[in-house]
């Protein structure tokens, strides 16, 4: 038309604008806008103005849409609907509701479309009271609640957690559809009522409704969160029967996520490999599954493959790979991620990323770097403090952890159950019983009774290790759940203070109560046997560890120490040779045992072998050969013993 020198009339321009809105063609839409302004039709033609407004909204140009809206000489229902819907659809829910309120103040009678968009905004914001008022207006105006408006009401109430109201609206709908049911299922899932979401899905199918891709995505999410892998497999089969998988990337990603969260990692990888397109969500779902189930190396490999695709990782990706680095001690890879996060300027906007970096460095034994990142955080929350405090506790820097705890409270942060559990452990390790009692009082004041299974065990361990056994026993008896951790806390306290008889009695009582010992239990009991010289009893316990498959280096070291301290050199040497990868503690146990019981020649042989293997001894071990040479009168041999000061 323009090429032939013809000027479009308002009707033609309105049609052009509708086509531009449908195809998101902003360039032609702006040309039409220029023509309208040139002819001066915006102030005179409300239909044309509304079409122009709608075009800008559909093309995502809300600022231009608002400018047109304010220039309209008159605003009809269509223009108001376009503006409210535009802000709602693009996530500006608060502004959308403000415009709704303005339209009501100007006497406009909202249409079903207006209410539908506004209810969606209420659901997104969790604005239950506003949603209820809108529902009351709908009822007061005697508007017919069709399936579209009814589904919007169900969705709003469900997202706001008002499930009884959502169910009532659903039950009152004359003809509910799959969208109505999906609104309820999605609300259950969003509010972590995953069991209810799965039950609702079953009821939907029983009533003869066929779920769509959105429904299946919600249900798979619920399966993943509850670990309901069998239900997830059934849903997967239904998706395949309906031939939906190749048509929807979101659905494929939901399957990868479900299998990954349920620990079916091979299946998650298989589904991932079958996806026609791998977007960032696909990679994040697979990496998260590997990371959550202790396969940190595989998660890091996924991240490296992701980088080669050209996709740009987001905060979720970085969080996942940092957690993976933490779990396997991959500090080199963690530093690379840190550099990438800094280069992209993400650290200032994402508190969780900063916390993950602190945690990664702390768990990789790089506490100085953890402190440096922590000090550079723009915002610190309780998770930030917990990451650093936990790192100090796990590396036995108890005094530093206690100092951080004081700083944390001084800055106005409120400790949570995890903070208290770490601090109680720190108090126990340095016998800070008074400070531990202060923490105990804080826990009682805060009423953290729902966490008392964890905190109760930590308190038992505190009082036990500090030698206040009566208090430890009293708290132990008050525990609602007495698991192996609870019993270990008591036994460890007795072991530390050389109450061997009591420790063995607790072990018997533990078994009589149906609680099976773990590796920590046996390590304590073997140490008790060393202390009281109960070699035969120790042999029985060591045999039991073999039967139960507890053959870690800690158990080996404790058994060797027991034999050595009980003057059983042959048994100690046998246990030593059973160790596949003896560490410094292993060598110390054997050498010191030989030395203490007069087997100096044997001790020297092992000390010299340690040096030939280039194993770095600790300070105590270095002193043994010098002491033995001196005791045996072999002063000359001391010259050949290389000791680094």
Protein Blocks (a to p, Z undefined) as FASTA:
>chain_A
ZZnopacdfklmmmmmmmmmmnopaklmmmmmmmmmmnopmmmmmklmmmmmmmmmmnop
aklmmmmmmmpmbdcfklmmmmmmmmmmnopamlmmmmmmmmmmnopacdfklmmmmmmm
mmmnopaklmmmmmmmmmmnopacdfklmmmmmmmmmmnopamlmmmmmmmpmbdcfklm
mmmmmmmmmnopaklmmmmmmmmmmnopacdfklmmmmmmmmmmnopaklmmmmmmmmmm
nopmmmomklmmmmmmmmmmnopamlmmmmmmmpmbdcfklmmmmmmmmmmnopamlmmm
mmmmmmmnopacdfklmmmmmmmmmmnopaklmmmmmmmmmmnopmmmmmklmmmmmmmm
mmnopaklmmmmmmmpmbdcfklmmmmmmmmmmnopaklmmmmmmmmmmnopacdfklmm
mmmmmmmmnopaklmmmmmmmmmmnopmklmmmmmmmmmmmmmmnopamlmmmmmmmpmb
dcfklmmmmmmmmmmnopaklmmmmmmmmmmnopacdfklmmmmmmmmmmnopaklmmmm
mmmmmmnopacfklmmmmmmmmmmnopaklmmmmmmmpmbacfklmmmmmmmmmmnopam
lmmmmmmmmmmnopacdfklmmmmmmmmmmnopaklmmmmccdZZ
